């Protein structure tokens, strides 16, 4: 007789786990509270689904996880991005590695990934119930009783892959698990500053941003938005310092270097250009890898006339220009969530999980995976990879059990 598994949560971790379970041993039901499954997969990567990242060494891979890096090392030694690629390619879903090492389906559509996962689960004759909100989980002898808004289920095993909604965290907390309070990760900085005003869409290939109060910095592409600053450099620093920034109530100062080089190097570039172009006006001089509009804004802030001859720029004016470009102090006054990759830090305390198989140390025959754990990563396919790897471990552990 088949044993019963209830998977609570129809997202990436829940579906990937079901897709790898042995249908000859188990009767599986996925309970999803929304009307659609795999919603985050659908919107990931602008609707293309950033499946994983081309980093195939577990020791390097864990460096992209602000929380969970130690615990995930053993997990990634058993299932890493190369295994994810193999898994999808064996099911006729070719994947491609882009220049920034993000991995997408060749179809450029998240629907390809969704269809594959849904089809795998359907072929095993597992049941998927949408609009099923779990209200309570209790024990009846050696089984779990799962009560939803519409019916009740008995299960020999629970796989908890709900994501990080407050209700789902409360539910697992009621069962005895400790919860690390969730805070936003991967968010943009709200900044009102004359440097950025009316320049949304302006990008910088390799900016540097630091938060002096937290003695931390990041570099990478950066983007001016309607609200302030975004892009990989901002998102990375928001992920690594998610807890500390929440404690600061998102009110802090940042030091922005739009060029990503130090003042001395920038001064050298400026002087070299001036030497070769002494008759040019400062406004028409293309000295640094920034847009003309942004250059004009920097000159305006530095109180330098656009028409002024470059050879007539004083040492004081040059100092002000370079300060605005390389050492621009701005006040952050809030955050905006990065919608496509919405992630939270916080969740189930990792000390209470056995990372050999993702089982709970508190509850018998109970497994936990995905964003409900206090694990999160920077943007680039890493959060999904944690889901795939954790889910695969659970499926392997269950498949090897003597039924």
Buried (B, 14 or more C-beta within 10 A) or exposed (E): EEBBBBBBBBBBBBBBBBBBBBBEBBBBBBBBBBEEBBBBBBBBBEEBBBBBBBBEEBEEBBEBBBBBBEBBBEBBEBBBBEBBBEBBEEEEBEBBBEEEEBBBBEBEBBBBBBBBBBEBBEEBEBEBBEEBEBEEBEEEEEBBBBBBEEEEBEBBBBBBBBBBBEEBBEBBEEBEBEBBEBBBBBBBBBBEBEBBEEBEEBBBEBBBBBBEEBEBBBBBBBBBBEBBBBBBBBBBBBBBBBBBBBEEEBEBEBBBBBBBBBBEEBBEBBEEBBEEBEEBBBBEBEBBEBBEEBBBBBBBBBEBBEEBBBEEBEEEBBEBBBBBBBEBEBEBBBBBBBEBBBBBBBBBBBEBBEBEBBBBEBBEBBBBBBBBBBBBBBBBBBBBBBBBBBBBBBBBBBBEEEE
